[in-house]
Amino acid sequence: MKNFNRWAVFLLAFALIPSDGWSLEASGVILKAILPGTITLIGETHQRVESIQFIRHLLTAAAERHQCLTLALEIDDSEQPNIDQVIRGVVPVTAIKIPWVIDHAAFRKLISELKEPANQSPCLQLVAIDTGIDTEYDRDEWMAKRLSELPNDKPILALLGGLHTLKRVNWTIKTGKPSVAEILDRKGYRVKSFPQRWLPEKCNTDQPRLSRFVSAESAEALKILNGTLMALINASAHKSAIGVIDGFVIWECQHREPTD
């Protein structure tokens, strides 16, 4: 219990972004999905600071509940020794090689901040699950395999690119392959998928982002699914978002009221 409390205090200390930046509904729904035997996938557009804020928030909430979990990141798993050394405080976070598409300051800061609680308690495990971009392996198959091999006695939370989190894609080309989520779902693993979307793509400089939750059952979810993620690939539009995702976390521009 002592280690749990120290871990929770530290995580609360590094939750630096005000809690009104994200939807309490989104947090509540996703936290209910973070359970032993469940692989919860958070989809992102890479290099978005809000995504890291949200993961940090979920870790903090899990710590408050005295819940252990495994955090899986889209980093080449050959970097696991370097990650372990960073977590032990042996080397700086710059020792980890991260693809430039994914790499950004907030992402590395999150990894660096996890080193102190990991030294105090084995409760939080940080794992790299990707394979090198220039390898013979299909990345989705590799990451699905790595996730399936992780112990299921504690929840698994994975931060992946949004397309990796689709449980079903109706490809219009023969070269289309299933995503991480689809591979795991087909094999009978309990998978929860919550892609994040940034709508619109850019805000004015004086407009912070606020999030809200959109249920897969809603017409809005289907519109967002087909208009954003499905529009990026050679695939047919879906007739329902149910069974493809479990919900969206939408980041929108905050509209400020004019002042007198």
N, C-alpha and C positions, 0 to 999 in steps of 0.2 A: 504493500500500500504506500510506503514511503516513496518508492521509486515512481509510482503512478503520480503521486502528488507533485513531486519535483518536476516530472515531465509536463504535467498540466500547467504548472506555474510558468515554466519557460515558454511553452507554446503560447500561452496567453500574453506573455510579454512581447513576443514578436508578431502578434496580430496587430499590426500598426495601422491598418486601414479602417476607418470608421465602419461599423457594422451596417449602417444604412446604405452602403454601396451595393448590397445584394439583397435579394428577396428572401425573407424569412420562410416563405412558402417553398422556394427552391431548396433552401437548406434543409427544411424539415423533410421533404419528400426524399431527397438524396440520402440524408442520414438514416432514414428508415430502411433504405436499400443496403446500407453498409452493414452487412451481417456475416457471420461465419458461413462459409459455403457459397458465398455470392461474390461474383466478380463485377464490380461497379466501374464502368468506363465513363470517364469525363472527356468529351471531345472538345478540341480547341482549334482555333486558328493560331498558328505558331507566332510567338513573339508578342503576344498580347499580355500586358501586365495584369489585367483583370483576371485572367485565367489563373495566374499564380496566386493572386489574392484569394480567389475562391478556394483553391486547394488548401491554402494556409488556413482559411476559415474552417474548412471541413476537418482538418487535422486538429485544430483547436477544440472544436466541438466534440470530436471523438475522445480527446484527452479529458475533457470535462466529464464525459460519461465513463471514464476509466476503461476505455476500449482499446485493445491492441489492434493493429492493422499492418498490412503490407502496402507500401506505396511503390508502384511500378512506374518507371519513366521510360520514354522513348529514346534511350541511349544504348549504343552498342554494348552488348553484355560483356565484351572483352574489356570494357572499362570498369567492371565491377571491382577488381582489386584497387584501382585508384579511388573509386567511390568509398570503399571501406576504409581506406587510409585517410580520406578527407573526414569521414565520420569520426574516426579515432583522433583527429587533430594532428595527424602526422605530416600531411602535405596540404597546401592550399587548394581551394576549389578550382583554381586555374589548371591544376594537373589533369583534370578530366577533359578528354576530347569529346566535344559535342558537335554534331553537324551544324553548320552555320544557319541552316534553315530553321533549326529549333533553338539554337543558342541565343540567349539574351541575358542581360544583367539580372533581371528579377528571377529568372530560372536558376541561375547559379547561386544567387543570394539565398533562395529557399533551401538548396542543398547544403550550403554552408551553415545556415542557421540550425539545421537538424543535428549537427555534430554533438552539441552538448547533451541533449536529452538521450541520444543514442549511447553515449558513454555511460549515462546513469542507469539506463534500463534497456533490456532487449525487447521492449514492448513494440517499438516501431522499427520495421525493417524496410530499408530502402534498396530497391533492386533495379538493375538495368535489364531490359527485356528485348531490345532490338538486336538486329544483326547489321553488319556493315552494309552500306549502300552498294558497294562494289563487290558483292559476293554472289555466289550461285543460288543462294536460298531466297525464296519468296518471303518478303518481310512480314506479311500478314500471317503466313503459316508459322513462321519462326516465333513471332510474338505470341500467337495463340498457344503454341507448344510451351513456351516459357511460362505463360500465365497458368496453363493447366497443370504444370509441374509444381507450382507453389503450394505450400501447405494450406489446406482449406479449413483448418481449425480456427483461423482468424480471418476477418474480412480482407479482401484485396481491392484496393483503389488504384486505378490506372489512369494516367493522363496521356491521351493519344491524340493525333490529328483527327479531325472530325470524321473523315471518310472511313477510318478504321473502326468506327463505332456503329456502323450501320448493320443491323442484323439481317437485312435482306436487300439485295440489289437485283433488279431485272435487267441484266446487261443486253445491249443490242449489238454487241460485238463478241466474237468467239474467244477473244483473248481476255475477256473480263474474268476476274478471279474473286472469290469470296473474301470479305474483310475479316479482321480479327474477331469481331463480334459474331459474324455469321458462322465462322468456323466453330467457335466455342458453343454457340447456340445449337447448331446442328448435332454436336456431340453430346448434348444433354446437360451442359453446364448451366448453372443459374446465372444469367447475364442481365445486368441492368445497364442501359445505355442512355446517357444524358449529354448530347452534344450542346456546345455553346455556340451562339451566333451573335455577331456584332452588326446591329441594324440601326441606322445605316453604317456603312463601313467606316466613315469618318465623322467626327463631331467638331464643332467649333472649339477653339482652344480654351474657351471659358466654360465649356460644357463637360462636366464629369459624366462617367457612365453609371447608370443604375441598372440593376438586373431585375427580371421577373421570370416566373416559371410559366411555361406553356405545356399543358398536358397533351399527351399523344392522342387523346380522344377528341381533341378540339379540331375544328375546321382550320383554325389558324396554324396549328402544327403541321397539317398537311400542306398548306400553302408555303410555309417556311421550308419544309423538307424538299418539296419539288422545286421551289424557286431559288434555293441556295445550293444545298449539297448535291441533289440529283442533277442540277444544271451544270455541275462541274465535270460530269463524267458521261460516257456514252451508255446511258441507261434509260429505260422507260420511266415515266412518271408513275408514282404510286397512287392508288385509289384510297389508301388509308395509311396513316402514320403508325397505327397500332401494329405491333409485331416487328416494326422497323427500328423504332426508338421507344424509350419510355417517357420521354419528355424533353423539352428544350429549356436551356437557360439562355434567355435573351438579354443582351446588353444594349441598352438604348441611351441616346443622348438626353441628359437632364435639361429640361427647358426651364430657364430661370424666369421668374415673374419680373416684369419691369418695375423699377423703383421710382418713386416720385422725386 
